[in-house]
Amino acid sequence: MMTIGIDIGGKQHAVARCQEGRAKADREILRVSQDRAGFDHLDAWLARQPEAVSLVTMESSGHYWMGLAAHLRDQGLPVAVVNPLGAKYFAKSRMRRTKSDPADARSLALMAQYDPAPVRDPLAGVELRQAARFAMTLVTEQARVCQRLIRLVELGFPELGELFDDPACRTAREVLRVAPTAAVARRKRTSTLAAANASPGHRRLGMPKAERLKAAAADSIAVPELEGEMAFEVGMLLDQYDLLERQISEAEAHVASLLDSELARRLQTIPGVGPATCAALIAEIGDIDRFEDVDQLLAYAGVHPAERSSGRKGASPETSWHMSKAGNAHLRAAAYRMAVVGVIHNPVIKSHYERKRAAGKSKMNSLGHCMAKALSLVWGVWRNGVDWDPAWGSRT
């Protein structure tokens, strides 16, 4: 029996083999193009081998592995798709110094021989994962729009942040539609400002806040030279936000049509977990039992604290620790969505956010702590097999 290692590339793959009992993979390397002719060439090469294939191992590099993995699976070959980080550590354990496509393919073939990954259907759940990632990509883009909007507010209407803890919340956005800058707010009637956000199911700004807004705008420190440009850019960003909001709703409805498990229902009992977030959690975490404790899950997502200090740098405990971000970006995006929505709708996350703010943490730093709290709630619900309980969640 022999094992096969495949280094995945965008246009071409490198294929190596390792015969049973050998300490090194064969030097011979097969180049396979990412098309039907290349796949046929690989099939013919495999058919000429004197030994049967016990395992094919490849890295999950981008999306390029999917077509080849599906083809090999359909040919009846056992396929293991491994995390590139795991393959890297295996190569280091073998004291490998060369970094090239052939060397990577040989290392994967050797890994399949001496540290084989479990064989699973490589495309199992891929539709749900793709749908969830697309929905979370829209959420991430919307978050970036919010960040740009907050920057414009700090330039054109900084006092707005004194009235709203989140200058990108719905009411604040509706105020910005009426008065995108402090100069415009000064010219508006108080009753016009008070009517902002007056729509079915939403509470209008109201006269007391409108009067405070008007007074703040009259003595604003906004940059007057940027008034026209700020008003233009704010309007464009608000339109982008609305477009993404509609697209997120459509994407979540599509994801919801793919969710039919008891686990999906249970996770959605957590306030702040909608269909898209739920699908992302299920698709990216996979098997919760592979994490021995919640800290391992946080590390996998990259929301665990990491120290960055050397000499004078990071001498203060407040600045030497930051979110690692060395993990699954898609799972981290789901945790961010849970945190942002949870600050409003989840009492456990909301109280956690308020404690961090009261302790002097910045808004974004506090949200980072809430991302970890959100995943700890997911851990508890998933591992315990029960619906979310706010009383239980407050003790995690």
Number of C-alpha atoms within 10 A of each C-alpha: 13 22 26 27 28 28 26 25 18 12 10 16 23 21 26 27 29 25 19 16 10 12 11 15 25 14 12 10 18 17 17 21 18 18 13 13 11 16 17 14 16 17 14 11 11 15 11 8 11 9 13 13 17 15 21 28 30 27 23 19 16 10 10 17 21 16 15 19 23 14 15 17 18 10 10 8 16 20 23 23 21 19 13 13 11 13 19 14 11 18 21 12 9 11 9 13 9 10 9 11 20 22 20 25 27 28 29 33 31 30 23 25 28 15 12 17 18 14 15 12 15 19 14 10 12 13 13 21 21 15 21 29 23 19 26 26 16 16 22 18 14 20 19 13 18 21 14 15 24 20 15 21 24 17 19 28 27 21 23 24 15 12 14 12 11 16 24 22 11 12 19 19 22 20 24 26 18 17 21 24 33 30 22 18 24 18 12 14 12 20 13 16 25 19 18 23 21 14 9 7 7 11 12 19 20 17 15 10 15 23 16 16 22 21 15 20 22 14 12 19 15 19 16 14 9 13 18 14 12 21 21 12 15 24 17 12 17 19 13 15 21 12 12 19 15 11 15 20 14 13 19 23 15 17 25 19 10 15 17 9 8 10 16 19 14 17 27 19 15 23 20 23 24 20 25 28 28 26 29 27 24 21 22 19 17 11 10 15 10 10 15 9 13 18 16 13 23 25 20 20 26 20 29 22 17 15 13 14 14 9 6 7 10 14 12 10 10 10 12 15 15 15 16 16 16 14 16 16 16 22 26 26 22 29 29 26 22 28 28 20 16 25 20 14 15 20 16 23 30 18 16 19 27 15 13 17 16 11 10 12 16 12 14 10 16 20 25 23 21 27 28 28 24 26 25 19 24 25 21 18 21 20 13 10 13 13 16 20 14 15 10 12 19 14 7 11
